[in-house]
Amino acid sequence: MSETKTSFMDSMSSWMEQHIVPIGMKIGSQRHLAAIRDGLAILITVTIIGGFAILIAQPPIPASITEPSNFFYAFLLAWKSFAGAHIGTLLIPYYLTIGIISLYVVCGVSYTLATRYGLNGINNMLSAMLVYLCVSGAVNLETASITIGALGAGYMFAAMITAILVVEIAKFFRDKNITIKMPDSVPPNVAATFSALLPLCFSVVFFMALDAIIKSVTGAGYASLIYTIFQPLMRATGSLPSVLLINILMTTFWFFGIHGGNMLSVVTSPITTAALAANAEAMTSGQPLPYVFAGSMNTVFGNWMTYNALVLVLFLFAKSKQNSSIAKVGVVPSLFNINEPLIFGIPTVLNVYTYIPMLICGCFNCAVYYLLAAANVVGRFYITLPFTIPGPLQAFLATGDIKNSLLWLVLFVIDMFIMLPFIKAYDNQLVKAEAED
């Protein structure tokens, strides 16, 4: 029976490697999608700074705390008073990071795509930024000023498309050798500037003409049209069935030894980043947060939690030498969301005893959080934090709602009960094998 199961797993793994992995690799290495993924990864530090600015300016302090009855309450009330008095200054880093995130997106995506093509990254990044500013609708001609709101999260997809098209135009000019040739005596950095001049001129004229045509037909500009087109996609991708499907795929990929995060991040990163930035904008303006599937929601209440439950069950109940050793080594890294010791030590790869409970727990956790957040019982994610912050703390800091930490702890205990029979069965199998050896 064991040999049959092993043979079946080997066959499934081989089938995945032959048919699924190549598809995932093609999607992940598709130059435009990869440029979006890598370009958004560059923005993590920027969004962390903006997130902390919101956290400091709008402290997550319950309204019920009104008296400094102890040291902790006195600190919170002092923080709240300080933030209220200086909120304008404290929010400046937010307005210049998440508040104009589309500008960073166009820079990050154009730079990564240009370098993939062997083009000058800085020149193409500046070109894409200029073109996007021309058609973003952010420029107010009457006041000779730039409107920050027109560069926010809602226009990220317009920024991505602009970045890709501007770089593709530059590549076309290079491939067709349409350029201003400079003498060999001219320094390379100066020559590179002139080589970018013709494609930049073409891009500015082309996009501004396109923007004018769209305005004449629809009454709104280029960026607004793309925003309108992508809004239904944002809503559909952020639905509960979509979130559960993403969890199932991610856990299944990891089961077969394939990095689930890398496989799906090409598709999910633009959605969750745009949703997070939109939630941050809503928070600063005092509006309801529009998206549940945002930021690190899917990982805080997904695999980061399930791996912590798994390692604690092993630590408390494992009797086999293998599981006991792995639990001791993996418990601290897992607390900080570093799960590789468990993935390759237990291992969870091709291990049905861990795959089934992790699949159940991941879907259950995300469904419970999603439904409660959709009903506005718990807060939604609007702050980016370093991934190494422990789950229950991140659930609070990233949402500003202490109820999320309590929910995390309750789900964590439930996950342990779900994990326990599967892990004990697996551990008993290892104990028998060790006794035979």
WORAJO-V309891 format. One record per residue. N is the residue number from 0. RES is the residue in three letters. SS is DSSP state (h for helix, s for strand, l for the rest). PHI is phi in whole degrees, 0 to 359 (* if undefined). Layout:
N_RES_SS_PHI, N_RES_SS_PHI
This chain:
0_MET_l_*, 1_SER_h_296, 2_GLU_h_294, 3_THR_h_296, 4_LYS_h_296, 5_THR_h_298, 6_SER_h_296, 7_PHE_h_296, 8_MET_h_297, 9_ASP_h_297, 10_SER_h_295, 11_MET_h_296, 12_SER_h_298, 13_SER_h_296, 14_TRP_h_296, 15_MET_h_298, 16_GLU_h_294, 17_GLN_h_278, 18_HIS_h_246, 19_ILE_h_272, 20_VAL_h_301, 21_PRO_h_301, 22_ILE_h_295, 23_GLY_h_297, 24_MET_h_294, 25_LYS_h_295, 26_ILE_h_295, 27_GLY_h_292, 28_SER_h_261, 29_GLN_l_301, 30_ARG_h_300, 31_HIS_h_286, 32_LEU_h_294, 33_ALA_h_296, 34_ALA_h_295, 35_ILE_h_295, 36_ARG_h_300, 37_ASP_h_289, 38_GLY_h_294, 39_LEU_h_288, 40_ALA_h_297, 41_ILE_l_297, 42_LEU_l_277, 43_ILE_h_302, 44_THR_h_297, 45_VAL_h_296, 46_THR_h_290, 47_ILE_h_296, 48_ILE_h_299, 49_GLY_h_297, 50_GLY_h_295, 51_PHE_h_295, 52_ALA_h_297, 53_ILE_h_296, 54_LEU_h_300, 55_ILE_h_288, 56_ALA_h_285, 57_GLN_l_232, 58_PRO_l_298, 59_PRO_l_281, 60_ILE_l_249, 61_PRO_l_302, 62_ALA_l_294, 63_SER_l_289, 64_ILE_l_275, 65_THR_l_236, 66_GLU_l_237, 67_PRO_l_281, 68_SER_l_287, 69_ASN_l_213, 70_PHE_h_299, 71_PHE_h_295, 72_TYR_h_297, 73_ALA_h_298, 74_PHE_h_295, 75_LEU_h_297, 76_LEU_h_291, 77_ALA_h_294, 78_TRP_h_299, 79_LYS_h_298, 80_SER_h_295, 81_PHE_h_297, 82_ALA_h_296, 83_GLY_h_295, 84_ALA_h_281, 85_HIS_l_235, 86_ILE_h_301, 87_GLY_h_300, 88_THR_h_291, 89_LEU_h_295, 90_LEU_l_273, 91_ILE_h_303, 92_PRO_h_301, 93_TYR_h_294, 94_TYR_h_299, 95_LEU_l_266, 96_THR_l_237, 97_ILE_h_294, 98_GLY_h_297, 99_ILE_h_236, 100_ILE_h_298, 101_SER_h_299, 102_LEU_h_293, 103_TYR_h_291, 104_VAL_h_297, 105_VAL_h_296, 106_CYS_h_289, 107_GLY_h_296, 108_VAL_h_292, 109_SER_h_294, 110_TYR_h_295, 111_THR_h_293, 112_LEU_h_291, 113_ALA_h_298, 114_THR_h_293, 115_ARG_h_297, 116_TYR_l_274, 117_GLY_l_78, 118_LEU_l_271, 119_ASN_l_290, 120_GLY_h_295, 121_ILE_h_294, 122_ASN_h_299, 123_ASN_h_289, 124_MET_h_296, 125_LEU_h_294, 126_SER_h_297, 127_ALA_h_296, 128_MET_h_296, 129_LEU_h_298, 130_VAL_h_299, 131_TYR_h_295, 132_LEU_h_298, 133_CYS_h_293, 134_VAL_h_243, 135_SER_l_283, 136_GLY_l_83, 137_ALA_l_278, 138_VAL_s_275, 139_ASN_s_260, 140_LEU_l_291, 141_GLU_l_292, 142_THR_l_256, 143_ALA_l_52, 144_SER_s_222, 145_ILE_s_248, 146_THR_l_272, 147_ILE_h_298, 148_GLY_h_301, 149_ALA_h_282, 150_LEU_h_247, 151_GLY_l_276, 152_ALA_h_297, 153_GLY_h_297, 154_TYR_h_250, 155_MET_h_298, 156_PHE_h_291, 157_ALA_h_296, 158_ALA_h_295, 159_MET_h_298, 160_ILE_h_296, 161_THR_h_299, 162_ALA_h_302, 163_ILE_h_295, 164_LEU_h_292, 165_VAL_h_297, 166_VAL_h_291, 167_GLU_h_296, 168_ILE_h_296, 169_ALA_h_298, 170_LYS_h_294, 171_PHE_h_299, 172_PHE_h_298, 173_ARG_h_293, 174_ASP_h_297, 175_LYS_l_271, 176_ASN_l_58, 177_ILE_l_267, 178_THR_l_205, 179_ILE_l_269, 180_LYS_l_276, 181_MET_l_250, 182_PRO_l_300, 183_ASP_l_298, 184_SER_l_286, 185_VAL_l_286, 186_PRO_l_302, 187_PRO_h_304, 188_ASN_h_292, 189_VAL_h_287, 190_ALA_h_298, 191_ALA_h_297, 192_THR_h_296, 193_PHE_h_289, 194_SER_h_293, 195_ALA_l_273, 196_LEU_h_291, 197_LEU_h_296, 198_PRO_h_297, 199_LEU_h_294, 200_CYS_h_301, 201_PHE_h_299, 202_SER_h_297, 203_VAL_h_298, 204_VAL_h_296, 205_PHE_h_298, 206_PHE_h_290, 207_MET_h_291, 208_ALA_h_294, 209_LEU_h_298, 210_ASP_h_298, 211_ALA_h_295, 212_ILE_h_296, 213_ILE_h_297, 214_LYS_h_297, 215_SER_h_291, 216_VAL_h_271, 217_THR_h_256, 218_GLY_l_88, 219_ALA_l_238, 220_GLY_l_273, 221_TYR_h_303, 222_ALA_h_295, 223_SER_h_295, 224_LEU_h_296, 225_ILE_h_295, 226_TYR_h_302, 227_THR_h_296, 228_ILE_h_292, 229_PHE_h_273, 230_GLN_h_301, 231_PRO_h_299, 232_LEU_h_296, 233_MET_h_299, 234_ARG_h_294, 235_ALA_h_294, 236_THR_h_292, 237_GLY_l_270, 238_SER_l_284, 239_LEU_h_299, 240_PRO_h_303, 241_SER_h_294, 242_VAL_h_298, 243_LEU_h_294, 244_LEU_h_298, 245_ILE_h_299, 246_ASN_h_296, 247_ILE_h_297, 248_LEU_h_296, 249_MET_h_297, 250_THR_h_295, 251_THR_h_292, 252_PHE_h_300, 253_TRP_h_297, 254_PHE_h_301, 255_PHE_l_267, 256_GLY_l_80, 257_ILE_l_255, 258_HIS_l_294, 259_GLY_h_299, 260_GLY_h_297, 261_ASN_h_295, 262_MET_h_295, 263_LEU_h_258, 264_SER_h_296, 265_VAL_h_301, 266_VAL_h_270, 267_THR_h_277, 268_SER_h_302, 269_PRO_h_300, 270_ILE_h_290, 271_THR_h_290, 272_THR_h_292, 273_ALA_h_296, 274_ALA_h_294, 275_LEU_h_298, 276_ALA_h_295, 277_ALA_h_294, 278_ASN_h_295, 279_ALA_h_296, 280_GLU_h_298, 281_ALA_h_295, 282_MET_h_297, 283_THR_h_292, 284_SER_l_264, 285_GLY_l_75, 286_GLN_l_260, 287_PRO_l_298, 288_LEU_l_287, 289_PRO_l_279, 290_TYR_l_240, 291_VAL_l_272, 292_PHE_l_276, 293_ALA_l_213, 294_GLY_l_57, 295_SER_l_263, 296_MET_h_308, 297_ASN_h_287, 298_THR_h_263, 299_VAL_h_299, 300_PHE_l_260, 301_GLY_l_246, 302_ASN_h_295, 303_TRP_h_299, 304_MET_h_286, 305_THR_h_294, 306_TYR_h_292, 307_ASN_h_295, 308_ALA_h_295, 309_LEU_h_299, 310_VAL_h_291, 311_LEU_h_289, 312_VAL_h_298, 313_LEU_h_298, 314_PHE_h_297, 315_LEU_h_273, 316_PHE_h_239, 317_ALA_l_291, 318_LYS_l_247, 319_SER_l_286, 320_LYS_h_296, 321_GLN_h_297, 322_ASN_h_293, 323_SER_h_297, 324_SER_h_294, 325_ILE_h_296, 326_ALA_h_297, 327_LYS_h_294, 328_VAL_h_284, 329_GLY_h_268, 330_VAL_h_294, 331_VAL_h_287, 332_PRO_h_303, 333_SER_h_295, 334_LEU_h_300, 335_PHE_l_257, 336_ASN_l_66, 337_ILE_l_251, 338_ASN_l_254, 339_GLU_h_302, 340_PRO_h_302, 341_LEU_h_279, 342_ILE_h_300, 343_PHE_h_256, 344_GLY_h_266, 345_ILE_l_297, 346_PRO_l_271, 347_THR_l_270, 348_VAL_l_289, 349_LEU_l_56, 350_ASN_l_243, 351_VAL_h_296, 352_TYR_h_297, 353_THR_h_260, 354_TYR_h_296, 355_ILE_h_297, 356_PRO_h_294, 357_MET_h_292, 358_LEU_h_294, 359_ILE_h_297, 360_CYS_h_295, 361_GLY_h_300, 362_CYS_h_292, 363_PHE_h_296, 364_ASN_h_301, 365_CYS_h_294, 366_ALA_h_294, 367_VAL_h_296, 368_TYR_h_298, 369_TYR_h_302, 370_LEU_h_294, 371_LEU_h_290, 372_ALA_h_292, 373_ALA_h_296, 374_ALA_l_272, 375_ASN_l_62, 376_VAL_l_279, 377_VAL_l_236, 378_GLY_l_283, 379_ARG_l_255, 380_PHE_l_283, 381_TYR_l_216, 382_ILE_l_234, 383_THR_l_268, 384_LEU_l_232, 385_PRO_l_303, 386_PHE_l_293, 387_THR_l_279, 388_ILE_l_291, 389_PRO_l_306, 390_GLY_h_308, 391_PRO_h_296, 392_LEU_h_289, 393_GLN_h_293, 394_ALA_h_299, 395_PHE_h_277, 396_LEU_h_293, 397_ALA_l_283, 398_THR_l_239, 399_GLY_l_71, 400_ASP_l_233, 401_ILE_h_296, 402_LYS_h_296, 403_ASN_h_294, 404_SER_h_295, 405_LEU_h_297, 406_LEU_h_298, 407_TRP_h_302, 408_LEU_h_294, 409_VAL_h_296, 410_LEU_h_295, 411_PHE_h_299, 412_VAL_h_296, 413_ILE_h_298, 414_ASP_h_301, 415_MET_h_297, 416_PHE_h_293, 417_ILE_h_292, 418_MET_h_293, 419_LEU_h_308, 420_PRO_h_297, 421_PHE_h_292, 422_ILE_h_291, 423_LYS_h_295, 424_ALA_h_297, 425_TYR_h_295, 426_ASP_h_293, 427_ASN_h_298, 428_GLN_h_298, 429_LEU_h_291, 430_VAL_h_299, 431_LYS_h_296, 432_ALA_h_296, 433_GLU_h_292, 434_ALA_h_294, 435_GLU_h_294, 436_ASP_l_292
